[in-house]
Amino acid sequence: MIRFVLRLSQPLLLILLFSACQSDNHARPPAAAAAPHQLTDDLGRRLTVPAHPRRIMALAASMTEMLYAVADTVTIIGRTQVCDFPKAALRKPIVNSYPLDLESLVKLHPDVVFTTDGITSLDDAARLQKLGIPVYYQKYEKVADVLRGLQDLGRILGREQMAKRLTDSLATELRAIQPKQPPQPAPKVLAITWQDPIYVYGQNTLFTDKISLAGGQNAVVEKFPQPYPALTREYILQLNPDILIGGSFGKLDSTFFKKYPELKRIKAYQNHRIYAITGDLMERPGPRVMQSVRELQGLLRP
């Protein structure tokens, strides 16, 4: 009789246990979602970014390169009209960055947008943030700032290890590339960005640090309010740079120096030390920054 009761009780016990488990599962609250990050960008702006951004893009070509170097590339949802490196970026939808195509950007539903100081206006950033799209700015004055920027992206995107491997490699390359006995005195280098009027890379630009690491010095020692000041011919004659960057000797001889023949008196022209340089490397602070330093270093050799 007892065996009979036990046989009936086993199925009943299983049912009761199953019911208890089910009841417990229903009663258990779902795991809490990770809290958003409260961040301060390089301009000192406070913003809230999802803990795990799944849809990201950049409004600067340099930042697009940085995202491709650090992020899970599946999460990159767009590029600007000037973003052309790496080649994988060319497959992404285009959002015009200047003037900013706000409508096309909003349609992509980014969780966060990355940009650099001087590329995206603060007014455009404010408009995007009113629409719930945070805009994170980075700013670079030295090569070390680029490495820090890559590390910051790694933390924001949950890719710390990827960013660390990259920045460790770049730091090692930086230590190896600095000349043990730099030329003395360091050659003065003037880098022009536009010919009429004559705009140059000022003292407060990343170029100053890159040319210093390469063994030279920016011919522009005065700090102007603008990072890329317009210089008069008289001022350039006073600077008398040893090296001029902005185009090949033949090209500038037929354009720049034809327009400003008095500038043929500078040392750079007299010694034929006028060079073209890779524009993307010069203009974009990103994971290829050491290639830019190496290219500059090559130009400083007699």
ABEGO torsion letter per residue (X at the ends): XAAAAAAAAAAAAAAAAAAAAAAAAAABBBBBBBBBBBBBBAAGBBBBBBABBABBBBABAAAAAAAAAABBAAABABBBAABAOBAAAAABBBBBAOBBBAAAAAAAGBABBBBBBGABBAAAAAAAAAAGBBBBBBBBABAAAAAAAAAAAAAAAGAAAAAAAAAAAAAAAAAAABBABBBOBBBBBBBBABAOBBBBBBABBAAAAAAAAAGBBBABABBBABABBBBBAAAAAAAGBABBBGEBAAAAAAAAAAABAAAAABAAAAAGBBBBBBAAAAABBBAAAAAAAAAAAAAABX
